[in-house]
Amino acid sequence: MSFLATYRRVLGLLSTEKTLATGLALASLALAAFQLAEPILFGRVVDALAKGEPAMHLVLIWAIVGFLGVAANVTIALHADRLAHRRRLAAMTMYFEHAIALPPSYLGEQHSGRLMKVMLRGTDNLFSMWLSFFREHLSAIFSLMVLVPTALYMNWRLAAVLFVLMVLFAIANWFIVNRTYKAQGEVEQYHSEVASRAGDVMGNVAVVQSFTRLNAEVQGLQESMRRLLGAQFPVLTWWAMLTVLTKAASTVAMISLFAVGTVLHSQGAASVGDIVTFVMFANVLIGRLEQISGLINSLFFQTPAIAEFFGILDTESTVREKPGAAEMATPRGEVEFRNLTYRYPNAAAGVFDLSFTVEAGQTVALVGPTGSGKSTALSFLHRVRDPDSGGVFIDGQDVRDVTLASLRRQIGVVFQDAGLFNRSILENLTVGRPEATSADVDRAVDLAEARDFIMSKPQGFETIVAERGINFSGGERQRMAIARAILKDAPILILDEATSALDVETEAKIARALDKLSQGRTTLIIAHRLSTVRKADKIVVLKDGHIVEMGSFDALVAQGGFFSRLAAEGGLVDDTGDDEASVRAS
């Protein structure tokens, strides 16, 4: 994205407050006009005094102009900051709302540390651009547009010196930008690398400490920072050179003005007041050129970060809601996977031509080796992703024909990773049903066998769950997740290895709760444990993304096929069955 395209889009985000933005723009233009009037008035006062003419009326006008300039400055200072702060938070909200609506399949490819870095750096740079636009950029550009023709009108010879200064400035900035633009884009990638690495380590502190990687991870971060600085320093060197050249050109221009002015005065082609005016013009011009240089500098350094910000905003969800999609009514719960095929981008893995039906109220388990497509298959039911062909149907209705919100309200999910928020236990339990009553919550935690450990906490339901639930055991986290699904009370239930974190004793308790929860509900399970697989009405066996067997537990074992071998390898027992045995069928 180019400088100008970025700048236009940044300013476009102010459109919701265009009345205030227009007022601030007019105040900036007025301020620029007042600042240009001062050198002219000063020169007129000098000439009047030199000729012995009255000058008080000019001084009075000068004072009025000065006070008007102060008023314009106060207006800008008072409202520009507030506008920039409001729009920054609005942009952050817009980014957050868009990002969390993107499919988990996309977000899983983006490190959370990078996504946070893009949001924070992007909105900080937007704030800086908005503020400097009203305080500096607009008045600087307007001043240059008015100053040059005014100077030419007053004395074209002296104006020529100012014009040469502007040309030299433009050439220097063009050269530096072209020299360093690509390099600064690479610098921003290094910033993302540092943020991703730091976030990765902070999210896995237990592993880092356990494997004594403290020094190694610090050194790794320092190495990323060294690469960042190695890319940034050459860019900074070029821009430092530009600053030096600008200062040198300003000094030469000022000396040249005095020299040319002295010659013109001796020839009667310029008055002392003209010289004074043009010296002040030069000061104004130099100040404005430095502001323009600052604008180019800020655009240069901020554009990559803002481009990343807009890049996330421009990312379109691969799971799109159809225009005019209907609301899904509470379904009976029949689920059909019909000729469903999906291949992961740039990979051979996926699922292929899956077809099976889950009758309303049935429990169906998906089993198979790791990578066989179990979780991928169920992800289409609640539209984490959409298939390349085929589809999923609930009560004969394609899930792509209904709104995402109404579809997901009908499906409860318990993930392998409980996915707890850094909030109270009660807030975590009521995520899917904020209006739940105390009685509803009590019933859910009782069914999930979670009451004892919750009430053992000092603050009970108000106990804060730490980030990712690290202050709870794996079994406690999973029981809270199950209670959350029970509380949602959806007619269709997905259990994605929901008991994998539980010991045998706890699993037996949860199995009783899940039996009650599954009654009258359609349940789809990805499970490790024998008790869950054995009780399923139907087992769908996957291998390399294909269905290779389907049937009841006993029928599949009796076939002596792929599932039977999985059962044997996982320590599954025969018909005399021991429900406490551990199944490693997936």
Secondary structure by P-SEA (a helix, b strand, c coil): ccaaaaaaaaaaaaccaaaaaaaaaaaaaaaaaaaaaaaaaaaaaaaaaaaccccaaaaaaaaaaaaaaaaaaaaaaacaaaaaaaaaaaaaaaaaaaaaaccaaaaaaccaaaaaaaaaaaaaaaaaaaaaaaacaaaaaaaaacaaaaaaaacaaaaaaaaaaaaaaaaaaaaaaaacaaaaaaaaaaaaaaaaaaaaaaacaaaaaaacaaaaaaaaaaaaaaaaaaacaaaaaaaaaaaaaaaaaaaaaaaaaaaaaaaaaaaccccaaaaaaaaaaaaaaaaaaaaaaaaaaaaaacaaaaaaaaaaaacccccccccbbbbbccccbbbbbcbbbbbcccccccccbbbbbbcccbbbbbbbcccccccccccccccccccccccccccccccccccaaaaaaaccccccccccccccaaaaaacccccccaaaaaaaaaaaccaaaaaacccccccccccccccccaaaaaaaaaaaaaaacccbbbbccccccccaaaaaaaaaaaaaaacccbbbbbcccaaaaaaccbbbbbccccccccccaaaaaaaccaaaaaaaaacccccccccccccccc
